[in-house]
Amino acid sequence: MSNSFFYFSLAIGVALGAWGSYLTEQKNRSRQLGFLLGFFFGIIGILIIVLLINKKPRS
């Protein structure tokens, strides 16, 4: 495996993790959950986040 492929894959994982973090924050869930789902599961993780039900905000 070349170094450029590794860095490209890592950049895609971080980008999907950031996107997942943003989406879970919009659904009133933890950002860590969104980052982990996006980073480790990629597009499938993003689809899981999209299908999550919105959590009611704490009063």
C-alpha positions in Angstrom: 0.0 0.0 0.0 1.4 3.3 -1.0 1.6 6.3 1.4 -0.7 8.4 -0.7 -3.5 5.9 -0.7 -3.2 5.6 3.1 -3.4 9.4 3.6 -6.3 9.7 1.1 -8.2 7.0 3.0 -7.5 8.7 6.3 -8.7 12.0 4.9 -11.9 10.5 3.6 -12.5 8.8 7.0 -12.0 12.1 8.9 -14.3 13.9 6.5 -17.0 11.4 6.9 -16.5 11.4 10.6 -16.9 15.2 10.7 -20.0 15.0 8.6 -21.4 12.3 10.9 -20.6 14.5 13.9 -22.5 17.4 12.4 -25.5 15.3 11.6 -25.8 13.8 15.0 -25.4 17.2 16.6 -28.4 18.3 14.5 -30.4 15.4 15.9 -29.5 16.3 19.5 -27.2 13.3 20.0 -23.5 13.1 21.0 -20.9 14.3 18.4 -18.6 11.4 19.4 -21.2 8.8 18.3 -21.5 10.5 14.9 -17.8 10.8 14.4 -17.2 7.1 15.2 -20.0 5.9 13.0 -18.8 8.1 10.1 -15.2 7.3 10.5 -15.4 3.5 10.9 -18.5 2.7 8.7 -18.3 5.4 6.1 -21.3 6.0 3.9 -23.2 3.2 5.7 -22.6 5.0 9.0 -23.9 8.2 7.5 -27.1 6.4 6.4 -27.5 5.0 9.9 -27.3 8.5 11.4 -29.8 9.9 8.9 -32.3 7.2 9.9 -31.9 7.9 13.6 -34.9 9.5 15.3 -34.4 13.0 16.6 -33.8 13.0 20.4 -35.8 15.5 22.4 -33.6 18.2 23.9 -33.1 18.3 27.7 -34.9 21.1 29.5 
